[in-house]
Amino acid sequence: MQCRHCHSTVDIPFVDLGTSPPSNSYVTQENLDRPERYYPLRVAVCSNCWLVQTEDFADREEFFSEDYAYFSSFSTSWLEHSKRYVEQMQARFGLGADSLVVEIAANDGYLLQYVKAAGIGALGVEPTHSTAEAAREKGIEVVEEFFGVALAEQLVAEGRSADLTAANNVLAHVPDINDFVAGFARLLKPAGVATFEFPHLLELVEKGQFDTVYHEHYSYLSLTAVQRIFAANGLDVFDVETLPTHGGSLRVYAQRSDTKAHAACPGVAEVLDRETKAGVATADFYAGFQTRVDQLKDALVSFLIEAKRDGKRVAAYGAAAKGNTFLNFAGVRRDLVSFVVDRNPAKAGKFMPGSRIPIVGEDALQSERPDLILILPWNLRDEVVAQLDYAREWGAQFVTAIPELRVL
């Protein structure tokens, strides 16, 4: 296996989660009698550039199809985060009516709706038809293609160079990370700024967040690796912020390497120093992660089996990709988790990939009254507990499995 960035041999094993179907390939009622396509889910590390990455077994179109079911707007906390981002960028970089903000992986318009409301020019790039249509319903123009150098140059030729580009939780999703990053260097105006948000590898390892590993995530990112990738593709990192989102993320600010219109900020050195002290650029940092993952899996399975023996009924909340990773790796099926609740109507009536656990609307909690509610998107724990607080009326308890098994 060659590194998708530097093309060296990827030589350090990180984690092996067996085999599973793509985490966002939900099963319809009509397809219940048909087989699913499973792929190995293995992650390794390149000791030359320290990019952590999956082995590739399918094209990106297999994972990001036209009926892609992940819609960002169903999380109120994520909407609030996005609104704050727009306000902060507008104030920091003086964005106005003559500016253009381009979001790559615009999804359902969750962020650009606030750009548009602020009177700033907005353009989305989103390859999945289902989410692109949802964004258009909000009045947002969307280019329905995968992003890279070719599309960036096309937009520039059309007079659509960007003052600001936003790329939230997409840098990990691209198989050709060099072409993707180089596209931003082409698309930005000379003083333009590109921001990228992504889960921080340091948090993933330190907190055992193995369920963020799935086929759609080709890369698992440290600033150590990202800075090298950006430098090789025409971008200069000038600021970094740490964020609480997705269990601990980074927001990286980058500019064109040929202009460097923005002064370097201390956040870059601070995060790099933290990673260096943790040993991100050493093989020891990655050793033992598989053992911790196995322990987390065993703890959840043992808990669910014991709950079944005690006659307790378990439901899950959040038909998210990370939940599918955990359920499939643990071998959990409907005998241990009766159903999964999700607020997204695009998922209701379907079944979780692999486990085939039915996905239902939130009203099922009131009618079925489970004893235990397993929160699969643990990063939204507080939001979910507050939303479902009424379940305590019948004595239900909430459960999370990462970073450790907890009954709330």
For each residue, the residues with C-beta under 8 A, 3 or more apart:
1: 9 10 44 55
2: 7 8 9 10
3: 6 7 8 9 10 46 48 49 51 53
4: 51 53 56 175 176 177 178 218 219
5: 46 49 51 177 178 225 228 229 232
6: 3 46 48 49 51
7: 2 3
8: 2 3 11 46 47 48 49
9: 1 2 3 46
10: 1 2 3 44 45 46 53
11: 8 44 45 46 47
12: 44 45 46 47 283 286
13: 16 42 44 45 286 290
14: 43 44 45 52 286 289 290
15: 42 43 210 213 289 290 293
16: 13 40 41 42 43 290
17: 20 41 42 210 213 293 325 328 329
18: 40 41 328 329
19: 38 39 40 41
20: 17 23 38 39 41 214 215 324 325 328 329 353 354
21: 25 36 37 38 39 328 353 354
22: 25 37 39 58 62 63 214 215 216 353
23: 20 214 215 216 321 322 324 325 353
24: 63 68 69 70 216 321 324 353
25: 21 22 36 63 65 353
26: 69 319 347 350 351 352 353 359
27: 31 32 36 350 351 352 353 356
28: 31 32 349 350 351
29: 32 349 350 351
30:
31: 27 28 34
32: 27 28 29 351 356
33:
34: 31
35:
36: 21 25 27 353 354
37: 21 22 58 62
38: 19 20 21 354
39: 19 20 21 22 57 58 215
40: 16 18 19 55 57
41: 16 17 18 19 20 54 213 214 215 325 329
42: 13 15 16 17 54 55
43: 14 15 16 52 53 54 55 213 220
44: 1 10 11 12 13 14 52 53 55
45: 10 11 12 13 14 50 51 52 53 283 286
46: 3 5 6 8 9 10 11 12 49 50 51 52 53
47: 8 11 12 50 283
48: 3 6 8
49: 3 5 6 8 46 225 228 229
50: 45 46 47 222 224 225 228 280 281
51: 3 4 5 6 45 46 177 219 221 225 229
52: 14 43 44 45 46 201 219 220 221 222 225 286
53: 3 4 10 43 44 45 46 218 219 220
54: 41 42 43 213 215 217 218 219
55: 1 40 42 43 44
56: 4 175 218
57: 39 40 215
58: 22 37 39 62 63 215
59: 62 175
60: 63 64 146 174 175
61: 64 65
62: 22 37 58 59 65
63: 22 24 25 58 60 215 216
64: 60 61 68 127 128 173 216
65: 25 61 62 68 128
66: 128 129 130
67: 129 130
68: 24 64 65 128 129 130 131
69: 24 26 130 344 346 347 350
70: 24 107 131 320 321
71: 74 107 108 110 130 131 134 344 346
72: 75 78 79 82 107 108 110 111 131
73: 78 79 107 108 109 110 134
74: 71 342 343 344
75: 72 78 79 380 383
76: 79 80 383
77: 80 81 380 383
78: 72 73 75 81 82 110 245
79: 72 73 75 76 82 83 110
80: 76 77 83 84
81: 77 78 84 85 243 245
82: 72 78 79 85 86 110 111 114 168
83: 79 80 86 87 114
84: 80 81 87 88
85: 81 82 88 89 111 166 195
86: 82 83 89 90 111 114 115 118
87: 83 84 90 91 114 118
88: 84 85 91 92
89: 85 86 92 93 95 101 164 166 193 195
90: 86 87 93 94 95 96 118 120
91: 87 88 94
92: 88 89
93: 89 90 163 164 193
94: 90 91 99
95: 89 90 99 101 118 120 163 164
96: 90 99 119 120
97: 119 120 121
98: 121
99: 94 95 96 120 121 163 164
100: 120 121 122 123 160 161 162 163 164
101: 89 95 112 115 120 121 122 123 162 163 164 165 166
102: 122 123 124 125 155 160 162 164 165 166 187
103: 106 111 112 115 122 123 124 125 165 166 167 168
104: 125 147 165 166 167 170 184
105: 125 126 147 167 168 169 170 173
106: 103 109 111 112 124 125 126 131 132 135 140 142
107: 70 71 72 73 110 126 128 131 134 135
108: 71 72 73 131 134 135 138
109: 73 106 112 113 124 134 135 136 137 138 140 142
110: 71 72 73 78 79 82 107 113
111: 72 82 85 86 103 106 114 115 166 168
112: 101 103 106 109 115 116 122 123 124 135 138 140
113: 109 110 116 117 138 140
114: 82 83 86 87 111 117 118
115: 86 101 103 111 112 118 120 121 122
116: 112 113 119 120 122 138 139 140
117: 113 114
118: 86 87 90 95 114 115
119: 96 97 116
120: 90 95 96 97 99 100 101 115 116
121: 97 98 99 100 101 115
122: 100 101 102 103 112 115 116 140 141
123: 100 101 102 103 112 141 142 143 155 160
124: 102 103 106 109 112 132 135 140 141 142 143
125: 102 103 104 105 106 142 143 145 147 151
126: 105 106 107 131 132 135 142 143 144
127: 64 132 144 145 146 147
128: 64 65 66 68 107 131 132
129: 66 67 68 132 133 144
130: 66 67 68 69 71 133 134 346
131: 68 70 71 72 106 107 108 126 128 134 135
132: 106 124 126 127 128 129 135 136 142 144
133: 129 130 136 137
134: 71 73 107 108 109 130 131 137 138
135: 106 107 108 109 112 124 126 131 132 138 140 142
136: 109 132 133 139 140 141 142
137: 109 133 134
138: 108 109 112 113 116 134 135
139: 116 136
140: 106 109 112 113 116 122 124 135 136
141: 122 123 124 136
142: 106 109 123 124 125 126 132 135 136
143: 123 124 125 126 151 155
144: 126 127 129 132
145: 125 127 151
146: 60 127 151
147: 104 105 125 127 151 152 180 183
148: 151 152 176 179 180 182 183
149: 152 153 179 182 183 186
150: 153 154
151: 125 143 145 146 147 148 154 155 183
152: 147 148 149 155 156 182 183 184 186 187
153: 149 150 156 157 186
154: 150 151 157 158
155: 102 123 143 151 152 158 160 161 162 187
156: 152 153 159 160 161 186 187
157: 153 154
158: 154 155
159: 156
160: 100 102 123 155 156
161: 100 155 156 187 188 189 192
162: 100 101 102 155 165 187 188 189 192 194
163: 93 95 99 100 101 189 191 192 193
164: 89 93 95 99 100 101 102 192 193 194 195
165: 101 102 103 104 162 184 187 188 192 193 194 195
166: 85 89 101 102 103 104 111 195
167: 103 104 105 170 171 184 194 195 196 197
168: 82 103 105 111 196 197
169: 105 172 173 197 198 199 246 249
170: 104 105 167 173 174
171: 167 174 177 180 181 196 198 219 221 226
172: 169 198 199 217 218 219 220 221
173: 64 105 169 170 216 217 218
174: 60 170 171 177 179 180 218 219
175: 4 56 59 60 218
176: 4 148 179 180
177: 4 5 51 171 174 180 181 218 219 229
178: 4 5 181 182 229 232 233
179: 148 149 174 176 182 183
180: 147 148 171 174 176 177 183 184
181: 171 177 178 184 185 229 230 233 234 235
182: 148 149 152 178 179 185 186 233 234
183: 147 148 149 151 152 179 180 186 187
184: 104 152 165 167 180 181 187 188 194 235 254
185: 181 182 188 233 234 235 256 257
186: 149 152 153 156 182 183 234
187: 102 152 155 156 161 162 165 183 184 192
188: 161 162 165 184 185 192 193 194 255 256
189: 161 162 163 192
190: 256 259 261
191: 163 255 259 261 262
192: 161 162 163 164 165 187 188 189 255 256
193: 89 93 163 164 165 188 253 254 255 262
194: 162 164 165 167 184 188 235 253 254 255
195: 85 89 164 165 166 167 251 252 253 254
196: 167 168 171 226 250 251 252 254
197: 167 168 169 243 245 249 250 251 252
198: 169 171 172 221 226 249 250 252
199: 169 172 203 204 209 212 220 221 246 247 248 249
200: 203 204 221 222 223 242 248 249 250
201: 52 204 205 220 221 222 225 280
202: 205 206 222 248 274 275 278 280
203: 199 200 206 207 209 247 248 249
204: 199 200 201 207 209 210 212 220 247 248
205: 201 202 208 285 286 289
206: 202 203 278
207: 203 204 247 248 402 403
208: 205 289 292 293 296 402 403 404
209: 199 203 204 212 247 402 403
210: 15 17 204 213 289 292 293 296 325 326 329 402
211: 214 322 323 325 326 329 402
212: 199 204 209 217 220 246 247 322 325
213: 15 17 41 43 54 210 217 220 325
214: 20 22 23 41 211 217 321 322 324 325
215: 20 22 23 39 41 54 57 58 63
216: 22 23 24 63 64 173 321
217: 54 172 173 212 213 214 220
218: 4 53 54 56 172 173 174 175 177
219: 4 51 52 53 54 171 172 174 177 225
220: 43 52 53 172 199 201 204 212 213 217
221: 51 52 171 172 198 199 200 201 225 226 250
222: 50 52 200 201 202 225 226 275 280
223: 200 226 227 237 240 250 252 268 271 272 275
224: 50 227 228 272 275 276 280 281
225: 5 49 50 51 52 201 219 221 222 228 229
226: 171 196 198 221 222 223 229 230 237 250 252
227: 223 224 230 231 237 268 272
228: 5 49 50 224 225 231 232
229: 5 49 51 177 178 181 225 226 232 233
230: 181 226 227 233 234 235 236 237 252 254
231: 227 228 235 236 257
232: 5 178 228 229
233: 178 181 182 185 229 230
234: 181 182 185 186 230 256 257 258
235: 181 184 185 194 230 231 254 255 256 257
236: 230 231 254 255 256 257 260
237: 223 226 227 230 240 252 253 254 268
238: 253 254 255 260 262 263 264 265 268
239: 252 253 262 264 265 267 268
240: 223 237 250 251 252 253 265 267 268 270 271
241: 250 251 253 267
242: 200 248 249 250 251 271
243: 81 197 248 249 250 251
244: 248 249
245: 78 81 197 248 249 379
246: 169 199 212 249 379
247: 199 203 204 207 209 212 378 379 402
248: 199 200 202 203 204 207 242 243 244 245
249: 169 197 198 199 200 203 242 243 244 245 246
250: 196 197 198 200 221 223 226 240 241 242 243 271
251: 195 196 197 240 241 242 243
252: 195 196 197 198 223 226 230 237 239 240
253: 193 194 195 237 238 239 240 241 262 265
254: 184 193 194 195 196 230 235 236 237 238
255: 188 191 192 193 194 235 236 238 259 260 261 262
256: 185 188 190 192 234 235 236 259 260 261
257: 185 231 234 235 236 260
258: 234
259: 190 191 255 256
260: 236 238 255 256 257
261: 190 191 255 256
262: 191 193 238 239 253 255
263: 238
264: 238 239 268
265: 238 239 240 253 268
266: 269 270
267: 239 240 241 270 271
268: 223 227 237 238 239 240 264 265 271 272
269: 266 272 273
270: 240 266 267 273 274
271: 223 240 242 250 267 268 274 275
272: 223 224 227 268 269 275 276
273: 269 270 276 277
274: 202 270 271 277 278
275: 202 222 223 224 271 272 278 280 281
276: 224 272 273 279 280 281
277: 273 274
278: 202 206 274 275 285
279: 276 282 284 285
280: 50 201 202 222 224 275 276 285
281: 50 224 275 276 285
282: 279 285
283: 12 45 47 286 287
284: 279 287
285: 205 278 279 280 281 282
286: 12 13 14 45 52 205 283 289
287: 283 284
288: 291 292
289: 14 15 205 208 210 286 292 293
290: 13 14 15 16 293 294
291: 288 294 295
292: 208 210 288 289 295 296
293: 15 17 208 210 289 290 296 297 329
294: 290 291 297 298
295: 291 292 298 299
296: 208 210 292 293 299 300 401 402 404 405
297: 293 294 300 301 326 329 330
298: 294 295 301 302
299: 295 296 302 303 401 404 405
300: 296 297 303 304 326 330 332 401 405
301: 297 298 304 305 330 331 332 336
302: 298 299 305 306
303: 299 300 306 307 399 405
304: 300 301 307 308 314 332 336 337
305: 301 302 308 309 336
306: 302 303 309 310
307: 303 304 310 312 314 336 371 372
308: 304 305 311 312 314 335 336
309: 305 306
310: 306 307
311: 308
312: 307 308 371 372
313: 338 368 370 371 372
314: 304 307 308 336 337 338 370 371 372 373 374 399
315: 337 338 339 340 341 364 365 368 370 372 373 374
316: 323 327 337 339 340 341 357 373 374 375 376
317: 340 341 342 373 374 375 376 377 384 388
318: 323 340 341 342 375 376 377 380 384
319: 26 323 324 340 341 342 344 347 350 352 359 376
320: 70 323 324 376 377
321: 23 24 70 214 216 324 325
322: 23 211 212 214 325 326 376 377 378
323: 211 316 318 319 320 326 327 340 352 376 377
324: 20 23 24 214 319 320 321 327 328 352 353 354 355
325: 17 20 23 41 210 211 212 213 214 321 322 328 329
326: 210 211 297 300 322 323 329 330 332 376 401 402
327: 316 323 324 330 332 337 352 354 355 357 376
328: 17 18 20 21 324 325 331 332 353 354 355
329: 17 18 20 41 210 211 293 297 325 326
330: 297 300 301 326 327
331: 301 328
332: 300 301 304 326 327 328 336 337 355 357
333: 336 337 355 356 357
334: 337 338 339 355 356 357 358
335: 308
336: 301 304 305 307 308 314 332 333
337: 304 314 315 316 327 332 333 334 340 355 357 374
338: 313 314 315 334 357 368 370
339: 315 316 334 357 358 359 360 364 368
340: 315 316 317 318 319 323 337 352 357 358 359 360 376
341: 315 316 317 318 319 359 360 361 362 364 365 373
342: 74 317 318 319 347 348 359 360 361
343: 74 361 362
344: 69 71 74 319 347 348
345: 348 361
346: 69 71 130
347: 26 69 319 342 344 350 359
348: 342 344 345 359 360 361
349: 28 29 359 360
350: 26 27 28 29 69 319 347 358 359
351: 26 27 28 29 32 355 356 357 358 359
352: 26 27 319 323 324 327 340 355 356 357 358 359
353: 20 21 22 23 24 25 26 27 36 324 328
354: 20 21 36 38 324 327 328
355: 324 327 328 332 333 334 337 351 352
356: 27 32 333 334 351 352
357: 316 327 332 333 334 337 338 339 340 351 352
358: 334 339 340 350 351 352
359: 26 319 339 340 341 342 347 348 349 350 351 352
360: 339 340 341 342 348 349 363 364
361: 341 342 343 345 348 364
362: 341 343 365 366 388
363: 360 366 367
364: 315 339 341 360 361 367 368
365: 315 341 362 368 369 370 373 388 391
366: 362 363 369 390
367: 363 364
368: 313 315 338 339 364 365
369: 365 366 391 394 396
370: 313 314 315 338 365 373 391 396
371: 307 312 313 314 395 396 397
372: 307 312 313 314 315 396 397 398 399 407
373: 314 315 316 317 341 365 370 388 391 396 397 398 399
374: 314 315 316 317 337 399 400 401
375: 316 317 318 378 380 381 384 385 398 399 400
376: 316 317 318 319 320 322 323 326 327 340
377: 317 318 320 322 323 380 381 384
378: 247 322 375 381 400 401 402
379: 245 246 247
380: 75 77 318 375 377 383 384
381: 375 377 378 384 385 398 400 408
382: 385 386
383: 75 76 77 380 386 387
384: 317 318 375 377 380 381 387 388 398
385: 375 381 382 388 389 398 408
386: 382 383 389
387: 383 384
388: 317 362 365 373 384 385 391 398
389: 385 386 392
390: 366 393
391: 365 369 370 373 388 394 396 398
392: 389 395 396
393: 390
394: 369 391
395: 371 392
396: 369 370 371 372 373 391 392
397: 371 372 373 407 408
398: 372 373 375 381 384 385 388 391 407 408
399: 303 314 372 373 374 375 405 406 407 408
400: 374 375 378 381 405 406 408
401: 296 299 300 326 374 378 404 405 406
402: 207 208 209 210 211 247 296 326 378
403: 207 208 209
404: 208 296 299 401
405: 296 299 300 303 399 400 401
406: 399 400 401
407: 372 397 398 399
408: 381 385 397 398 399 400
